[in-house]
Amino acid sequence: MTKHILKFPNPFAKSSKKDKIAIIAIDKNDFPKWIKKQKDSLQSQVKSYGFEAKAKQIAVIHDKSGAPETILFGIAQPSYYLDTATLFQYIQKTYSTEFINSHCFEVVSSHEEDVANDICIGWGLGAYIFDNYKKNEKTNPSLLWPKNTNTKEVTATIEAVYLLRNLVNTPPNDLGTDELADVAKDVAKKFKADCKIIKGDKLLSKNFPLIYTVGKASPREPQLVDIKWGKKKHPKVTIVGKGIVYDTGGLNLKPGQFMRDMKKDMGGAAHALGVAYKIMALNLPIQLRVLLPIAENAVAGNAYRPGDILPTRKGITVEICDTDAEGRLVLADALTYACEEKPDLLIDFATLTGAARVAAGYDLPAFFSNDDNILDDLRHSSKGSDDPCWPFPLWEGYDANLNGDVSNIRNEGTGRAGHIEAALFLQRFITKEETDWIHLDCFAWEQNGKAGRPKGGADTGMRAIADFIRDRYQ
């Protein structure tokens, strides 16, 4: 049932014998000079549309027979990666299947590489639809690759986003712990990476007690996926992704309205695999490791309880205050394991706290780092990739809120800043002196839906982190 997850549509063509419709993508600053050079008949049609090349504005120019021959499309300055998703969907809705199948579309205006890339990424994401459980009647229009496009970069970006979305959108009855691990194995196989999995009771014998305990109440066995790729001479980058395939809240059961979309609680693992996919597709000069602690937080007679005190791979004890704060537990063992190899950079993704959503909203992931320079660099990368992230402090004054009365640490703080306390909890399992660390508390979901970003699974910080890694090491 997971074959669809790595199946990606391709709305692009290198060449075509089909009739071509020209697309002139132009911004409002260049438009006045351009329109003055055009024939009176074209100027008349453009004027009738009121077209001024505002972002996402569309005007279709027809020939003497009334057939469309040119589409004018307004692009933002600087360009925005989702704008052409609007054009893609306009064409898809406006024209018949027969017309779309007999035509292709070609950007005839010239652009620098970054703009050409944005045009293509928007087009590619406009084609995304999750249709494994519902028949899709739509036909995808095909775009010829524009000049100056970095097709490798664009394809890697689009496919990484598709992978992430497909994972998050797949329902929990079809994406259990085994199935998520199988997708990770398929990604590793695609790029000839090594993949090892520690599963079930072996997690105890291999000293991953928290991952085991969180997942032991489910018939779907907990596991830890470990992917390695790249040359040993390159910098070590390790990415950890929270893979809770479904989160009931455990014995601290979630109310129904908050449990409804908890298939997305493996969104951290989806982000980690998405970043890894792009890194490997672009063959970046890094030594990559991906760790996915995978479990289902279920309810049964053997479920862990509030008040339990659990051992950790780190050797400290954790008192369970809330079984719905399980993500930080599985991450704790994985982060400890990651630090044992002393990576140059360690990143974790997790759909971790509601507090981050209160503080920054759904679209803006909260991120933390133990290196102040990284805070600035990642913000810069996130702006450049149109994938904004917002830094929050690892405020030492809140760290004592995690101290336990009968254990070394509690899995829930006593203060109000839940996202900061969760990050401080994770920091207890990081070796600061040897490892630069980034923690991304992301939502992994689009609430409302828009062109190129339909309601459902969404990348929230994935592209920013991938670009940050590329900029740092390439």
Order of alpha helices (4+ residues) and beta strands (2+ residues): beta-beta-alpha-alpha-beta-beta-alpha-alpha-beta-alpha-beta-alpha-alpha-beta-alpha-alpha-beta-beta-beta-alpha-alpha-beta-beta-beta-alpha-beta-alpha-beta-alpha-beta-beta-alpha-beta-beta-beta-alpha
